[in-house]
């Protein structure tokens, strides 16, 4: 007769946490030709607390591909980032992934 091992407390905690959080959300920055790279980089630094170099990488990705995911997190975090980016008129979308 085979014994089924008792669940560990750590596993139970992970399962409860995962079900409480739900699917992550994401903030997507879209390309537009109405802002300078410097403006976009400054706003990214403000919105996601990235370095200037990271801001430039994201800005170039948006410029070259049309969009970039700039934040993955809870709905509130992603909406907050989207609102900060939109303060200067950047085009953003917040979606549940």
N, C-alpha and C positions, 0 to 999 in steps of 0.2 A: 504494500500500500504506500502510495506516494504522498508526501506532505507538501502542502502549498505554503510557501513562506509568508509570514505576516508582513504586511506593508510597513515600510520604514517611515518614521515621522517626516523625514526630509522629502520623500516622494509625495506624501500626502500634502505637504505644504506647497510644493511646486504646483501640484494639480489645482489646488484651491486658488493660488495666485493667478495661474494661467486663465482659469475660467472667470475670475473676477475682472481681469483687465480687458479681455476681448481682443478682437483683431486690431492691429495697429493702424494708424492713420498716416497720411503723408501729405506734405506740402510740396507742390510742384510750381516752380518758377518758369514762366513762359517767355520766349523771346519777343521783344518789341524794339523798334528802332527809334524810340523816343527818349532814351536815357543814355548817358555816356557810360563807358565801362567803369569809370571812377565812381559815379553815382551808385551803380549797381553793387560794386564791391563794398562801398561804405555801408549801404543798407543791409547787405548780407552780414557784414561784421556786427552790425547792431542787432539783427534779427536772430542769428544763430551763434553768435559769439565765436566766429571763426577767425583765423588769422587773415591778414591781408593777402598772403600767398594763396590760401585756400579760397578766398573770395574771388581772386582772379581766375583760378582753375574752374570754379563753378560758373563764373560769368562767361568764360570762353566755351564751356560745354553748352550753355544755353544759347550762345551766339551760333555755334556750329551745328547743334542738333535740334534746336528749337525749344528745348525744355530741359529741366533737370530737377530731380527730387532733392530738395534742400533740407528736409526734416522728415523723420519717421518717428512717431511717438503716439501719445494719447491724443484724443480729439482736441482737448483744450490746448495742449502744447502746439499742435499743428495750426490751429486757428490763430493762436497768438502770433506765431511766426508769420503766417499769411497776412495778418493785420499790419504788422510792422513793415513788411515788404510793400504792402499796398499803400502805406502812408505817402509814398512819393509817386504813386500811380503805376507801380509795377503790376504785371498781370500774373495772378496766382490762382491756383486751384487747390482746394483741400478735399481729399478723398479718403474713404475707408479702403484699405488695401485688402 
